[in-house]
Amino acid sequence: MRLNELTIGDEATVKKVHAKEPLKSRLFAFGIAKGQKVKVLKHTLAKNTFEIEIGNTKVALRDEEAADVEVEKDVK
């Protein structure tokens, strides 16, 4: 499953980042790396932009950037 497939309130664990450089380095700088927990806070109606929380940091990602992050949805 990819990060852009999650809905508001979903929590997931990052499994792999498939992005190419320099995007991959930028995502790692934000803390988006294997094993990290992410939560979708909100997204635009067309799901063009996602606001996620990773640790205490909020990050906005475009749909194509979120599609490069493979996640496993946490079961509630």
C-alpha positions as MATLAB code, in Angstrom:
seq = 'MRLNELTIGDEATVKKVHAKEPLKSRLFAFGIAKGQKVKVLKHTLAKNTFEIEIGNTKVALRDEEAADVEVEKDVK';
ca = [
       0.000    0.000    0.000;
       1.215    3.520   -0.716;
       0.951    6.584    1.512;
      -1.344    8.340   -0.969;
      -3.887    5.506   -0.575;
      -4.486    6.277    3.120;
      -7.395    8.389    4.364;
      -7.611   11.037    7.074;
      -6.852    9.586   10.507;
      -5.092    6.488    9.168;
      -1.828    5.502   10.807;
       0.820    3.383    9.111;
       4.412    2.213    9.318;
       6.823    3.094    6.527;
       8.061   -0.056    4.780;
      10.171    1.418    1.977;
      10.844    4.689    0.179;
      10.865    4.162   -3.597;
      11.715    7.774   -4.529;
      14.793    8.723   -6.517;
      17.314   11.361   -5.500;
      17.013   14.209   -4.543;
      13.454   13.506   -3.312;
      14.604   10.442   -1.364;
      17.098   12.515    0.652;
      14.459   15.166    1.324;
      11.984   12.558    2.612;
      14.676   11.056    4.861;
      15.453   14.552    6.188;
      11.789   14.867    7.202;
      12.079   11.556    9.065;
      10.197    9.483    6.490;
      12.244    6.282    6.666;
      11.697    2.552    7.119;
      10.075    1.669   10.437;
       8.740    5.161   11.177;
       5.073    5.717   12.076;
       3.073    8.220   10.032;
      -0.448    9.585   10.466;
      -2.539   11.305    7.791;
      -3.871   14.537    9.283;
      -5.669   15.893    6.217;
      -5.653   16.018    2.448;
      -7.223   18.127   -0.265;
     -10.530   16.974   -1.726;
      -8.840   15.796   -4.902;
      -6.084   14.164   -2.804;
      -3.438   16.289   -4.556;
      -1.711   17.154   -1.269;
      -1.405   15.207    1.978;
      -0.509   16.566    5.402;
       1.087   13.872    7.522;
       2.548   13.753   10.992;
       5.753   11.868   11.632;
       6.933   12.120   15.218;
       6.291   15.737   16.211;
       6.769   17.013   12.663;
       4.018   17.880   10.190;
       4.912   17.487    6.510;
       2.917   18.276    3.374;
       3.511   15.957    0.415;
       2.216   16.064   -3.143;
       0.308   13.009   -4.354;
       3.201   11.852   -6.550;
       5.621   12.153   -3.602;
       3.280   10.232   -1.275;
       2.973    7.512   -3.939;
       6.723    6.854   -3.589;
       6.330    5.829    0.073;
       5.291    2.220    0.713;
       3.463    1.754    4.016;
       1.680   -0.901    6.036;
      -1.546    0.391    7.565;
      -1.785   -0.088   11.328;
      -4.801   -2.102   12.471;
      -6.873   -0.319   15.100;
];
